[in-house]
Structures are given as C-alpha cells and as structure tokens.
Amino acid sequence: MASSQPTEVADVAVVGAGLAGLVAARQITKAGRTAVVLEARDRVGGRVLNVDIGAGKVVEMGGHWVGPTQNRVAELATTLGVDTFPTHTEGENLIILGRRRIRYRGEFPPLSRVVKADVGRAQARLGRLAQRVPLEHPWDTPGADRLDSMSFATWLNRNVITPSGRHIIGKHIEGVLAAPASEVSLLGALFAVGSATDLETMVAVRGGAQQDRFVGGSQRLAILLANELDDRVIMDAPVRRVAQSRVGVRVECERFIVGARRVIVALPPVLASRITYDPPLPSQRDGLMQHMPQGSVIKVNVVYDEAFWRAEGLSGQAFNPQLPVAWALDNSPPDGSPGVLVAFFEARSARRFSGEDETLRRRVALECLRSYFGTRAATPQEYFEMDWSAEQWTRGCYFGQMTPGAWTQFGSALRAPCGRIHWAGAETAVRWNGYMDGAVESGERAASEALADLND
Amino acid sequence: MASSQPTEVADVAVVGAGLAGLVAARQITKAGRTAVVLEARDRVGGRVLNVDIGAGKVVEMGGHWVGPTQNRVAELATTLGVDTFPTHTEGENLIILGRRRIRYRGEFPPLSRVVKADVGRAQARLGRLAQRVPLEHPWDTPGADRLDSMSFATWLNRNVITPSGRHIIGKHIEGVLAAPASEVSLLGALFAVGSATDLETMVAVRGGAQQDRFVGGSQRLAILLANELDDRVIMDAPVRRVAQSRVGVRVECERFIVGARRVIVALPPVLASRITYDPPLPSQRDGLMQHMPQGSVIKVNVVYDEAFWRAEGLSGQAFNPQLPVAWALDNSPPDGSPGVLVAFFEARSARRFSGEDETLRRRVALECLRSYFGTRAATPQEYFEMDWSAEQWTRGCYFGQMTPGAWTQFGSALRAPCGRIHWAGAETAVRWNGYMDGAVESGERAASEALADLND
C-alpha cells in the first residue's frame, strides 16, 4: 500500500463523518476547495444517531438536545431547515431519595433546607471558580497546577457535606461527564462547567442544555450535511495511516488512498490515537491522546403504546441516585405518540453492565423504570439500547476528557496542528466542549485553519 | 489482506520482542510448542536497550538495574549466564536543596530533623497503607473507592507538611513513576509501592532496586533470549490486526500473516490499544487501555574520558529537585572506564523538553551536570539520549499506569484473557509491576495461560 498512488484527491481529507467532520467539509467546499470525508461506519453522524421507532418516527440514541447559548448548532439547524421542539416537561418530576418519593414541578427538587443550602453553596463556589478558567487555555488558570492535581471527587468531598447533597451532585456530575468524579480533576470539572456557560445551564432542561430537540432527530443534521456533500462522503472507509510529506498528505484506508494537501482528523482523541502517523506524532500530542479516555454511557429508549405517565400527572423525568438507571426522561415524538422514555446507565453503572448480556440490561432498565412509573413501565412495546463503549468506532460517550493532571501537562496540544494535520471533534471545542455545539465549533475552526494554510 | 492465507503458523503468536514476549516465547518453545515473535522494530528488547560507547562497552538507555526480591529477572539472568555487578556507590553523594550543597554517605541524605521526621512519618504511613493492598486485585483493598478517588498529590499535600519534604518525596515519586503525583491515585501509588516490596526497596541503590547492573547491559538478556529463539523472532513486523475465529487467531502484519491458536500481546497497554481487534475487544478491556497512559522519561548517558568525580571523593549520585535533570548517577562500565554519568529528564521535565531540539536538551543536561560536578562535566566525549515518549514503538517510560479512579473501574480487565488473546508486559505484573522483573513474571504467566489452553 505504502508505495501505491492515491486513488482519490482533494484539497482537504476529513477523517470521520460526525458533525465536526461534516461541518468542516461543508465549509471547505463552500470556500471553493475540495474535500473528501472518510467514515469508518456505513452511516454518518458518529455519536449522533437516530433509531426508527416506526411510522416514520425516530428517537435519539446519541447526542440529543439543544439549548440556550448553543448558538453554533442552532444556526446550523436553521441553515439546514431543521426545526426544534421543546423537551416534554409538563407534569410533575419525580425524585426518589432512599424511601422518600417526592413529586415536584420545575428544575429544582424540593430538598430539605440543609441539603438545599449545602448543594447551593457548593454550586455557587463551583460557579465562581469556573469563571476564572480561560476556556481557550485552561492551563493558565490561576493556581492551575493545584486545581489540576486534585480530583474533582476530593473537592466534592470537602465542599459538599450532606450525604444527600453528595449523592445528588455526584450523580449530576456523572450524568454530564459520564465518568465518576474521581476520574477528572477539579480544573477539568471547572473547564467543563465554564465551557457549558454555567452549571445551571449545563444541567437544566428548561433554560438549559436539555431544553429542545431536533425535529426528525439530531442525526438529521448529519444526514442533511452528508446529502449536500453527496459522493464526497465515503463510507466503510476506516483510516489506518496518515503519512505526511513535503508536498502533501496521504490518507490511507484499507481499500484506497486519498492524496490531499491537508487533513482534518475529526475523531475522539482515543480513536485518533489508533491511526498510524508517519512521521510519528510529537510526544506532546501523543501524550494528550493517551490522557483523554472516553466516558461511559449505555443509552436506552423504551417505547410504549402511549405516554401513560402523563395521564398520571408525571412529566416522565425521574431520578434515583441509587439505581443503576438513575435518570429517565420523556422522549416521545413531538405529537406525544407513541410514549417513549429515555434512560441511562452512566459512568460506574455503564461499566458494571457493559459486559453483560442485553437481556440482563433490559431487565434491569425496565425494573428501574417500573420503580419510577409503575408496572406498565415493565412491559414496553420495544426496547432500544446503545452501549457506546462497545462501539468500535466510538469507544465511549459522551466525550473524551483529560485525566487529573493532564490539562496542565498536555492541554496546549489539544488544537495545535501537527504539520498538515488539523484536529477537530467535540473534545477540541472551547464552548460546549463535548456537545454537538462544540463539534460544530471544532469543525468550523479546523476548516478555517486548513483553508488559511491552503491560501498560504 | 483479510482474505489471504497465513504465511506463517505457530501454536502461539507473540506480539512484541521485549523481555515479556521473549520470555513467553521461550517458555512455550521449552514446553514443546511452537511460537513466533513479531517485533515492530529492527531490534529486540523493547524498553531495554544498550548503547555502544566504544571498545566493546555498553551502557543502559532503558530498563537498567536489578535488586533484592527481583527474583525472576535474576533467575533468568543466571540461566542465560549473565552476571551482575554492583552499581557504583563509593564516595559521597550530593544533594542540593536551594543554596545548600550537602555531601553525605549512605542511602539517606542528612536532612534537618524536622524534614527527616516529616518524611519519615509519611513513608511509614505509606508503607502501612501499602501493606493492605492485595497485589493481585488492588480493587479489593479496604476502602478502595476512596483510595482510588484521591490523587496521590492530594495525599502528599495532606501528609507531608514541610516544603523540603514535599520536594524530596514528590521528586522521588516522579522518579519511580515518571509521572507527577497528580496523575495517579493514592491506590495506584500504594499498589506501586507494594508491588516493589516496599518504599525503601523501591528507591534505594544499595539494598534496593538500583543495586546491581547486568554485565554487558540489560539488553543482553533480550538478545540472548532472541538468539535462542533464532528465526522465530521476526523483526520490522508491526502487528496491525488480530482476528479471532472459532478455530484460531490471525495475527496480521503489513507484509505477512501468522496463523496461531493463541496470541500473547506483550506490549504496553497504550500500544496494545492501537492494534485493530476483530471482533472488537470488550469495553472493559478497551476502557482499561484508555486509562493506562505511559510515563515520561528522557534518559541521558554522558561519557567522559574518566570518572573524574571519583577522584574528588564523589560517588556520582547527585540530586537537586529544582533542576530539570534532578538525578544523576555513576554509570561507568564495571572497570570504571570511561567515566559515564546517567541522568534523567523525568515527568514534567521530560514533557517540557521532549518537543525541543536535541542541542537544547544536551545543553540543559550538561549545565545540570556541571552544577553537580563542576566544569569538567560540561565537556564530555559523548552524549547519548533516549526520549522514550517520542519512540513510536514505546510511547513512554518507564511504564503505563492507571489514572485516578481506573484501578477500581477497570483493574479486573488487566490480565483477563479475551478469547484467544492473552496479555503480557510489565504493566500486567503482580510483583515489580513496570520493572524488568515484572516483565519476566508477565511473560511466564501469559505463557502458562496459553499452554494450559492449548492442552484443553
């Protein structure tokens, strides 16, 4: 292979047809340059995936919601003619703490005054600290070494003192990071919060990152982008090798080779690390990729003949930090039919159940849903699940995050091009890092870099 | 490639001709089975490497010393007829703390009473905690979740209170782990200490892991093993894909394919993660490899016409925790000629200087040696360096370690075979994890597993 001639040529080769790669290719094409997108799977979207639940309706198995300040993905959707609709929030939410079963309205559960004060104080502290992080270079945060050498779990243990408070905050963190708080540093957590505007915006449904959904499912964004790019997107083409020379770059798949002037690698860092680079990447970049493992999520969508919980005055949002499936939300189509609940095995729980048989996971998930919504929840019409860590071409969700100590040691390599290689993917975003919005930002930024270099 | 016939066959294919892989292949061969070893480089030894300094003499650029309780590598050396000789320790050691320059004899520098008490207390505490770790399954340590959710840096900050004490212990830790204390958990550090018998044995020269050297250099062990295996070791053969079927396993290199009944992957976890597996590995195993980055070391050997420091009553062992090259030791050949100093850029310092030009590193290293040993140290005959993180087929030294939280989440996947795949390499060792001794243990263990399966 190494000596054969390229079988495709383009100004820019893009590795990965997730949102980041597709957005990059679109921008390059719009600028009058040629792009070719190489996708390992037989579909586009990467971590954004619809599943067909019949009658032309879909639900989201990956990247899901959109909310305030996520301006880039919102603008993309507008451009592509994709509307949004609000996440269903009518009715009462449910929180179960030990034997207490509490129904409430609005974003914040009615905790005891002590717990509320405890959680509120920690949130405020976290918010203040997060504001100090310069999002483009978190390693320059005042006291960065100290903040990066402490696990976020240690900080939580020091700053949240009630057991319920720890349970609630801990699970929220696991919910957004898809990793236990022990696996990121305080600096990493502060960056994540700051990148998502603030903690309230990050975790809220109304007024937050879970506020709206895309009509036709979030993957529609990727599908429409790919349709525009047409046969410039090549499926079943895992990239094995990226070889740079003085005049260009060879991007080698198993069956063919693309010759290009620049390449944009739009993959999670873990997958990017599994490509062979010639010459080998600098140790800083390689070290970065060694220190950015993916989170762990098994996402479940359960379909019922109707959204029966609504008739009982429930919103479908339920939370029990002690269950393997700690979260559920109403995920029915815009017209409310059929009824769909989305639920998550996250972080520790995802790892616990990832190696098990699907029938066990299904039983556990339905048992959890039954505990939230009663016996009808145990007998769905259909059960869909996606274990993102088991997927060869993802290897974890929602995103890769730096391990403790890594932001200060390797952070500066995150977006730094390596010769003709530019780096995209939600993990490289400044704003909404790890989200669809961040993926769009990263694709735009990498395309701009590549275009500027082409014009040199 | 995927459809072509194997061009080599063996009972067991071994990936990697480091000590682990070679020991495994030898054991398989001795049991009357066939093994073939596939090595990406054009040499054997992996992280064990000699450099020729002329006149038939060599020094160690990678794995180096051997000491008490390292029985497996010692036994291997005996079997192969490789003798040891003591690391040079005659004369006074040097420690520089701020503006204080202290010459002393023996293993322990004459610290102030306060610092000595501080360091001693922390060492004792660490030792007691380490004894509680069951080395074969550290995730079962009492309180494992708590120990694994705290960075070792946090523990040090709480348990070592004098600045000098922190400097000294911190640098010792960076010295043995080749990573800042922020990048491993307390549980990880306790395992490392326990695996190396105890802290004293781990860090000492006399009576410890740096006590002796192998005549002819440590790589001689690998070279002699490879000589025994003869043409069963194939060089320039990076393995790209491992495909399992019901009847066997195909191990695919770029130019040929080995068909085998079992495969032993004897690589650092980071490199093992860069092979393509078919079927894909279980998420637990993949997650493990995502959470075991390599440490960072640039090792330097500097050759002088004579060991001039000896004439001045110095041993050649020097330490200044504030310099980029914090350590130096006498590394002259057994007869003391020429004079050689070995020195290290470790952890933060290795990362700081890895991307720089060799001339800068050389200047910095010689400047540090000059500050220890005077002007003669600045004008060597030869300068050798090895940046292990920049090496495509190593990507870091001394070894891969689990990031905070990972031992409890992924530890059980460390040695668990995946179908026909067995895992070796120093990172999988119970005793002397990360050392040459651990590599030997791992090769023996993996070979025993594979042989037992062959006999099923």
Interface residues (C-beta under 8 A of the other chain):
Chain A: M1 A2 D145 D148 S149 M150 S151 A153 T154 A179 P180 A181 S182 E183 S185 R240 E254 V270 S273 R274 T276 P280 P282 S283 Q284 D286 G287 Q290 H291 P293 Q294 S296 R348 R351 S354 G355 D387 S389 A390 Q392 R395 G396 T403 P404 G405 A406 Q409 F410
Chain B: M1 A2 D145 D148 S149 M150 S151 A153 T154 A179 P180 A181 S182 E183 S185 R240 E254 V270 S273 R274 T276 P280 P282 S283 Q284 D286 G287 Q290 H291 P293 Q294 S296 R348 R351 S354 G355 D387 S389 A390 Q392 R395 G396 T403 P404 G405 A406 Q409 F410
